């Protein structure tokens, strides 16, 4: 099968790295997978195409906004692919009722915005893919984990970069401040004098962007740099997707968090699997039952919720024990979550 993704290419965010894995693994299975558009020189491992006739299915992947092709491309896509060959990857939980998590994160600002999104979705397709292990509650939805584990990217400790941090977080400040300020930073503060360098890597940890309030999303980018300074935590800008795993590998421990909305919906993301490719000990801000459902029994052992200080300090003091837990999780991922399995699942869903 030949599959074309219509999506926004982003070098340091979003689904781009997942599509790079689909491109590589899909080719080994005899499938051609590409992103709609002209080739970009910095897009490592990603195939691009504007030859719509070479593809059998199209998947529209929307992340946080309605990404639009040019009018000419849009007309050409709709003409080339009949409705039954068009699919939507709902990465941000938009194909759901209005959800508000703890009065903080939400999938829509209001019901009117939801109506706009669903009208656009319905005009394109009635086949929606949601990246979750949960069974669907809507006949138009197919649950498809989508993201996967690439064992070829696992860092060998013998060749991994030297450790520069005791604790690191890699990811953007997008609906992260409430959990960071309410649980992660207070936990780290309790043990701050017992650990070395702490770093946060990603966009918007240095300040809230000036334009956030204009679009009603100042809460999504909220941050207080004074707290980082108080606890001697460095913040640096985002890295390209091809450098994420290597960057994580420069820390002994990496903290994994998830946007509250997606955690509530039990959506998977690319980072669920990238963090287990790095030469590090991942500690997970996930509910234990969910962590075990994704990672097997080892996932439960790595959860942080409610015990940040205790768990981080234990991981730093008993690295050999936690490395074995990580090995056990990787075995589980190899059995249940490789991109080979993901490609087969995707093709099956698009063929149904």
C-alpha positions in Angstrom: 0.0 0.0 0.0 1.1 3.6 -0.7 0.2 6.1 2.0 0.4 9.8 1.8 0.4 11.9 5.0 -1.0 15.5 4.8 0.6 17.2 7.8 2.8 20.0 9.0 6.5 19.1 8.9 8.2 20.2 12.1 11.8 19.4 12.7 11.6 19.6 16.5 8.0 18.6 17.3 5.0 16.6 16.3 4.7 13.4 14.3 7.7 13.9 11.9 10.0 11.4 13.6 7.2 8.8 13.6 6.7 9.2 9.9 10.4 8.8 9.4 10.1 5.4 11.1 7.0 4.5 9.0 8.9 5.4 5.9 11.9 3.2 6.7 9.9 0.2 8.0 7.1 0.5 5.5 9.6 0.2 2.6 10.9 -3.1 4.1 7.3 -4.4 3.9 6.8 -3.2 0.4 4.9 0.0 1.2 5.6 3.5 0.2 4.9 6.1 2.9 5.5 9.8 2.4 4.6 13.3 3.5 2.7 15.5 1.1 4.9 18.3 -0.2 8.2 19.1 -1.9 11.4 17.5 -0.4 13.1 19.4 2.4 16.9 19.2 2.9 16.9 18.9 6.7 14.2 16.2 6.9 16.3 13.2 7.8 14.8 9.9 6.8 11.5 11.4 5.6 10.1 10.9 2.1 8.1 13.7 0.4 5.9 13.6 -2.7 3.6 15.7 -4.7 2.7 12.9 -7.1 -0.7 12.1 -5.6 -1.4 9.5 -8.3 1.3 7.3 -6.8 -0.7 6.7 -3.6 -3.7 4.6 -2.5 -4.6 6.3 0.8 -4.3 9.7 2.3 -4.1 10.4 6.1 -4.7 13.9 7.3 -2.7 14.4 10.6 -3.8 17.5 12.5 -1.8 18.7 15.5 -3.2 21.6 17.5 -4.5 23.5 14.5 -6.2 23.0 11.2 -3.2 22.5 9.0 -4.2 23.6 5.5 -2.6 22.7 2.1 -2.8 25.2 -0.7 -6.2 25.5 -2.3 -4.8 23.9 -5.5 -3.4 20.9 -3.5 -6.6 20.5 -1.5 -8.7 20.3 -4.7 -6.2 17.9 -6.2 -6.2 15.7 -3.1 -10.0 15.5 -2.9 -10.2 14.7 -6.6 -7.6 12.0 -6.4 -8.8 10.2 -3.2 -12.5 9.3 -2.9 -13.9 9.6 0.6 -13.4 6.0 1.5 -9.6 6.4 0.9 -9.3 9.4 3.1 -8.5 9.1 6.8 -7.8 11.4 9.8 -5.2 10.8 12.5 -6.6 12.5 15.6 -3.4 13.1 17.5 -4.7 15.9 19.7 -8.0 14.5 20.9 -10.2 16.7 18.8 -12.5 14.0 17.7 -14.0 13.7 21.2 -16.6 15.5 23.2 -15.5 18.8 24.8 -13.0 17.7 27.6 -11.7 20.0 30.3 -9.1 18.4 32.6 -8.9 19.9 36.1 -10.1 23.3 34.9 -6.8 23.6 33.0 -6.2 21.7 29.8 -8.9 21.2 27.2 -9.3 20.0 23.6 -11.4 23.1 22.6 -11.8 26.6 24.0 -15.5 26.3 23.6 -18.4 24.4 21.9 -18.3 26.7 18.9 -14.6 25.9 18.2 -15.4 22.2 18.4 -18.2 22.6 15.8 -15.6 24.2 13.4 -13.2 21.3 13.9 -15.8 18.6 13.5 -17.3 20.3 10.4 -13.8 20.2 8.8 -13.2 16.6 9.9 -16.6 15.5 8.5 -16.0 17.2 5.2 -12.8 15.1 4.7 -13.6 11.7 6.1 -15.7 9.6 8.4 -12.7 7.3 9.2 -10.8 8.5 12.2 -7.7 6.9 13.7 -7.0 7.6 17.4 -3.5 6.6 18.9 -4.7 4.7 22.0 -5.0 1.2 23.3 -8.5 1.9 24.5 -11.4 0.4 22.5 -13.3 3.0 20.4 -16.6 4.4 21.6 -17.6 5.7 18.1 -18.3 3.6 15.1 -16.3 6.0 12.9 -13.2 5.6 15.1 -10.4 3.0 14.9 -8.1 2.7 17.9 -4.6 2.4 16.6 -1.5 2.8 18.9 0.3 4.4 15.8 3.6 5.3 17.6 6.1 2.6 18.1 9.5 1.4 19.3 12.5 1.4 17.0 15.2 -0.9 18.5 17.7 0.3 16.0 17.7 3.6 17.8 18.6 2.2 21.2 21.8 3.9 22.4 24.6 1.6 23.2 26.1 2.7 26.6 29.5 2.1 25.2 29.0 4.7 22.5 26.4 7.0 24.1 27.4 10.6 24.9 28.9 11.3 28.3 26.5 12.2 31.1 26.2 15.9 31.7 23.0 15.9 33.9 21.6 13.9 36.7 18.0 14.7 35.7 16.6 16.0 32.5 13.3 16.7 30.9 13.1 16.9 27.1 9.9 18.4 25.6 8.1 21.6 25.0 6.3 23.6 27.7 2.8 23.0 26.2 0.3 22.4 29.0 3.1 21.3 31.3 3.5 24.0 33.9 0.8 22.9 36.4 2.3 19.4 36.8 5.8 20.8 36.7 5.3 23.5 39.3 2.9 21.4 41.4 4.7 18.1 41.6 7.9 17.8 39.7 9.8 20.9 40.9 8.7 20.6 44.5 9.9 16.9 44.5 13.2 17.9 43.0 13.6 20.7 45.5 13.4 18.2 48.4 16.6 16.5 47.1 18.2 19.4 45.3 21.4 19.3 47.5 21.8 15.6 46.9 21.9 15.7 43.1 23.9 17.4 40.4 22.8 19.3 37.3 19.1 19.4 36.2 18.1 20.5 32.7 14.9 21.2 30.8 15.2 21.1 27.0 12.5 22.5 24.7 10.5 25.5 23.6 8.9 28.0 26.0 10.7 27.1 29.2 12.4 30.4 29.3 9.3 32.6 28.9 5.7 32.6 27.8 5.5 33.7 24.2 4.0 37.2 23.7 1.5 36.0 21.2 0.0 33.3 23.5 -2.6 35.6 25.1 -3.8 36.8 21.7 -5.0 33.3 20.9 -6.4 32.5 24.3 -3.6 30.0 25.2 -1.6 31.8 27.8 -2.3 28.9 30.2 -0.7 26.4 27.8 2.6 28.2 27.8 2.6 29.4 31.5 6.1 29.4 33.1 8.0 31.1 35.9 11.7 31.3 35.1 12.4 32.5 38.7 11.5 29.0 40.0 14.1 27.4 37.7 16.7 29.9 38.9 15.8 29.3 42.5 16.4 25.5 42.1 19.5 25.9 39.8 17.8 24.3 36.8 19.1 25.2 33.3 16.7 25.6 30.4 17.8 25.3 26.7 16.1 25.4 23.4 14.6 22.5 21.5 16.7 20.0 19.5 15.8 18.5 16.1 13.9 15.1 16.2 17.0 13.3 15.0 18.9 14.5 18.2 16.2 13.9 20.8 17.4 10.4 21.8 21.1 11.4 22.0 20.1 14.5 24.1 18.2 12.3 26.5 21.2 10.1 26.8 23.3 12.9 28.3 21.3 12.5 31.6 21.2 9.7 34.1 17.5 10.1 34.6 14.9 11.5 32.2 11.4 12.5 33.4 8.6 11.7 31.1 5.4 13.8 31.3 2.3 14.0 29.0 -0.1 16.8 28.2 -3.0 16.4 30.7 -5.6 16.1 28.0 -3.8 13.3 26.2 -3.1 11.6 29.6 -6.8 11.7 30.4 -7.7 10.3 27.0 -5.0 7.6 27.3 -3.5 8.7 24.0 0.0 7.4 23.2 2.7 9.8 21.8 6.0 9.4 20.1 7.8 10.2 23.4 6.4 7.1 25.1 8.9 5.1 23.0 11.7 7.5 22.3 12.6 7.8 25.9 13.2 4.0 26.1 15.7 4.3 23.2 18.0 6.6 25.1 20.8 5.5 27.4 19.0 6.8 30.5 16.6 5.7 33.2 13.1 7.0 32.2 10.8 7.9 35.1 7.2 8.3 34.2 4.5 10.8 35.3 1.8 8.3 34.4 -0.8 6.3 36.4 0.7 2.9 37.3 -2.1 0.9 35.6 -1.7 2.8 32.3 2.1 2.5 32.5 1.8 -1.2 32.9 -0.7 -1.5 30.0 1.8 0.2 27.7 5.2 -1.1 29.0 4.4 -4.3 30.9 5.2 -4.8 34.6 8.4 -2.8 34.4 6.4 0.3 33.5 4.7 0.3 36.9 8.0 0.3 38.7 9.2 3.4 36.8 6.2 5.6 37.7 6.8 8.9 39.5 3.4 10.2 40.4 3.2 11.0 44.1 6.8 10.1 44.8 9.1 12.3 42.7 11.8 12.9 45.3 11.9 9.3 46.5 12.0 7.7 43.0 14.5 10.1 41.4 16.9 9.7 44.3 16.5 5.9 44.3 17.2 5.7 40.5 20.4 7.7 40.9 21.6 5.6 43.8 20.6 2.2 42.3 21.3 2.6 38.6 22.0 -1.1 38.0 18.6 -2.1 39.3 16.8 0.4 37.2 18.8 -0.4 34.1 17.5 -3.9 34.4 14.0 -2.6 34.6 14.6 -0.6 31.4 15.9 -3.8 29.7 12.7 -5.6 30.7 10.6 -2.8 29.3 12.5 -2.8 26.1 11.8 -6.6 25.7 8.1 -5.9 26.2 8.2 -3.1 23.6 9.9 -5.5 21.2 7.1 -8.0 21.7 4.2 -5.5 21.4 5.2 -2.1 20.0 7.7 -2.2 17.1 7.1 -0.2 14.0 6.9 -3.4 12.0 3.7 -4.2 14.1 2.5 -0.6 13.7 2.9 -0.7 9.9 0.9 -3.9 9.7 -1.8 -2.5 12.0 -2.0 0.7 9.9 -2.3 -1.1 6.6 -5.0 -3.3 8.1 -7.0 -0.3 9.3 -6.7 1.4 6.0 -7.8 -1.7 4.2 -10.9 -2.4 6.3 
